[in-house]
Amino acid sequence: MQLTNLQTDYLGRNFEFYAQIDSTQNEIWRRIEKKTIVNGTLIGAEVQTSGRGTHGRKWHTDESGNIAFSFYEELNCPIKKVDGLTRQIADVMAEILKEQYAISIDIKEPNDLMYQQKKIGGILTESRVHLNMVKFLVIGIGINTSQMQFAQEIQNIASSLQKECGVKIHREELIAAFCNRWEQVIKRRIEK
């Protein structure tokens, strides 16, 4: 997979895509621990065998064609600069889906992307903080774009954009559009 129309200075410039991985979020953390990561690194996957959501929940990415990626962003800013960050990430993704696909999604605070009361995506925000300064963020985003079958325990509460709206999402374009917009949003946030 190649990101199309990427116009960022750093976000997504170092992009790796796996056919299968335990978790894109775990892979970012492994690279942090090994000190082999650069600012803006983005890891994507077709299938995650141990995808993670908030509160230790499992995030199911067990069919191809969905969106699952995590990225690493160095900030070194006061902790108050990241207040409400997860909600703002959700807002950015909702804006892009509305503009590019005319899909209106709802946001269930703080991190769930919903359509007709069904969860179609989620955001996992993790960070490293030292002396009230946020050193970096590790953000994971999962969106069920094309999945048609769901595990029995979630089939009544989860769905996908294709299943609900009949719309085929171009993953590379959506991820690139997110990177382009988010890089500008976070720069403005930090510079305030």
N, C-alpha and C positions, 0 to 999 in steps of 0.2 A: 504494500500500500504506500502511495506517495501523497503527501499533502499538496493539494492544488490551490493556487492563488494565495500562498503564504506571503504576508507582507510585514512580518515582524522583524524586530532587531535581534531578538534572542529566543523567544518562546516558540518551541516546535522546530527550531533549526537543527537540533540534534534529536532526530526521531527514529525510533526503532519499533518495528512491528513484529509480533510473535504469532505464529499459528496457534500455539497453545502455551500457557504459562500458568503458574499457580495464582498469581495476582500481580497486576501491573503496579499496585501500590507497594507490595512487598519487594518487587524488583527495584523500584526507586530507593527504598530504604537500604537494600543490600548494597547498592552503588554508593550511597552516602557513607555507610559503614566502611567500605573499601576505599573511600576517597577517590572514586573513579567517575564522578559526575560533574557535569558543567551546568551552569545556570540555563534554565529553559529546556532541559532535557524532557522529552515526552516519550513515554512508553505506551504502546497500544497493543491490543491482543484481539484475536478472533474469538478464542475461547479461554476462559479463566476456570481453572479447576477448583480454586479456593478464593474466589473473589470476596472482598470484604466490604461491608456496609458499616453504618454507624452502630455503636453499642455492641460490637462484636458479631453483628448479624452477618449471614452469608448473602453475597450478591450473586445471583444466578446469571452467568454468561455462558450458557451451554449450547447455544446454537450459533452458527456463523451469521454474519451480516449485521450484527448489533454494534453498538459503540461501547468500547471499554478502553479508557486511557487514564493515565496518571501523569502529572508533570511536577517538576521541581523548580521552585522559584526562590532565589536569594533576595532577601529584603533588608535585613539589618535595620529595623525601624521600631519605634515604640509600640508596645502591645496595643495601645488604644487605636492605632492606625488600621488594625485589622478587625475591629468590632463590626459585626454584621457582614463579614466577608462571604460566608457561605451563601447567605441570602442574595448577595449581589451577584455571585457566580450564577445562581439559579435564574436571577432576573436577566442576565446577559444571554443565557441559553434560551430562555423563553422569548426574548426579543428576536433572536435570530430565527427561531422556528416560526414565529409569526410573520416576519419579513420574507423569508425565503420559501415557506411552505403554506402560509395562511393557516397554521395550526395554533390555536389558542390553548396553552396549557396553564394549569393552576400550580401554585407553589404552596405546599404544605410545610409550614415552618418546622425546622429551618432549612431542610435539605432535600425534600422529596418533590419530584416533578410529576404532576398528576394530570390525567385526562379522564373526564367523566368519572371522577372518584376512584380511578384505578391508577396505580403507580406505574409510570413508564420510565422513570429515571431517578437517580439519586446522586448526591455529591458527598464525598468524604474529605473533610479538611483536617489535616494533621500539621503540626509545626514543631519546631525546636525553639524554645525560649530560654534566654540567659540574661539575668539581671534586668527583667522587664523589657528586654529587646527581643523581637521576633527575628531570629537569624534566617530561617527559611520556612517555606511552606511545601507540603506534599499534598497535592489535590488529586483526588480520584473522581472521575465522572463516568457513570454508566447510564446508557440510554437504550431501552429496548426499541430498536428501530424496526426490526423485521421479524422478530420471534413470533411464531404462531402457536407453539405448544409451551405450556408452563407446568412446572412440578405441581403435584396435587395440592401441596400445602399453601401454594400462593396463587393458584389459578383463578380464584375469585377476587383477588385484590391486585393482581398485576396484569398488565397488558403491554401491547406495543403500538407504536404509531401506525405501522402498516395494518395491523389487525383492526384498530379502531377507526382509522381515517382512510385506509386504502392508499396511502401515500408512500412512495419509495424514497427514502432519504439517501442522499449521496454522502456517505460517511466522510470521505476525504474533504469535501467542500465544507461540511458542517464543522468538522474539527478545526480546519484552517480558519474559517470565519470566526469561530470562538477564540482561537489564539490571537487573531488580528485585533479583535475588539477587547479581549481581556487584557492584553498587554497595555493598551492605552488606558483602560480603567485603573489598573493597578499603579501605573506610573502617576496618574493624577492623584490617586489616593495617598501615595507615599510623599508626593511633593507638597501636599497641603500644609 
